[in-house]
Amino acid sequence: VRVPERRGEARRLAKSQAMVDVERLAKRRVPRSVWEFVTGAAEYEVSLAENRRELDSVRFTPRAFGQVHKPDTSTEILGRPAPLPLILAPTGFTRLSHHEGEGSVARAGRDAGVPYCLSTFATTSIGEVGKVAAGGRNWFQVYLMRDREITLGHLAQARDAGYEALMLTVDTPVAGHRRRDFHNGFDVPPNLTARALLDMAVNPRWVVDLITHDPLRFATLTDAGDRRWTNTGAVVESNIRPADIAWLRENWDGPVIVKGLMNVADARDSVDAGAAAVVVSNHGGRQLDRTRSPLAVLPAVAEAVGDRAEVYVDSGFRTGSDIAAAVGLGARAVMIGRPYLFGLMMAGERGVRKVIDIYRAELRRTMTLLGTPTIGDIGPAQVSLRATRD
Ligand code: FNR
């Protein structure tokens, strides 16, 4: 069984030149309900569409005499050298995409020098990821628990497993309403509809993997000895304040990053409370519908934060030129969520490596064509947003 599987992987990897290819090949590998869980967004998916619309509206002004034969894509992330301005964003239930799950994503990130942020709703434990991706830049995404003792437990595990940083998500006081999940019965706990069960039945390989690898549990809560489904709404704190950032700082020796900001005031409050970095994000369009795109608010946030903290951005970044656009508009790095899940669906760990390779190659080519030898050279002179263009 494994041989044709690997051969299929090789064929799929060879066929994928860009994220559109990876996405197309990934779609066939998972049941429709899983595909919709990953690709779907909140309500009428206006935020989701706007994220791409804004990115597609970015225009470049290249320099012809840049003399860029070997562009240098390196930068600094959290004050340490990084080969790429790229971070793998936290995604819950990663093992639904592929049985290898979070460990494979973290390892692919480690080998490329790309930080990986493990979700509170991960399906692999904090300790396990720390072990299989030892030596990597592993971060832990915090959904603050109403019971702060549980959060302190997560922090202790992350510390023991050598994690570098915490990322506090602040845009999820309640879960966004993802209509496609609702209709698939793809909820927590799951209440699968006949249609969802049927499309799982036509994906026997995925079902066998799912059963053999026992993916449907929250590893973070399981570590606390609880293997049952938990109503996340009842355990996650819905009322987050800047004081909670300061509280995390008191209980964690490393940097604290704040994820899910869409305006200057929240960014300022976060940095005042001690955040080392902020992530401008609308959660890939999965929370509030009808938000502006993170890219549109990025320049103002970057200007307000200045040198006091790093600014990252995510939600919809699919190409190396998207990364160049973000850097030119003030981001230190771009985070990607769904793209690495597509890579994982397509070919497991090798698929995630492939996705990182694609972004790297595209960013290099973009920098060469832009005439910008280093990341620091990409700025407003080369990149303009729809709203700021003449
Ligand atoms: C997410 N995201 C997310 N964010 C977070 O802070 N905690 C989480 O548990 C999750 N879970 C999650 C699951 C899935 C399936 C997706 C697609 C996303 C949001 C994620 O970190 C990131 O903000 C977006 O995915 C970025 O947009 P793109 O790159 O997916 O377009």
Residues whose N, C-alpha, C, O or C-beta is under 5 A from the ligand:
A	BS01	FNR	F37 V38 A89 P90 T91 G92 S119 F121 Q141 T169 S281 H283 G284 D314 S315 G316 F317 M335 I336 G337 R338 P339
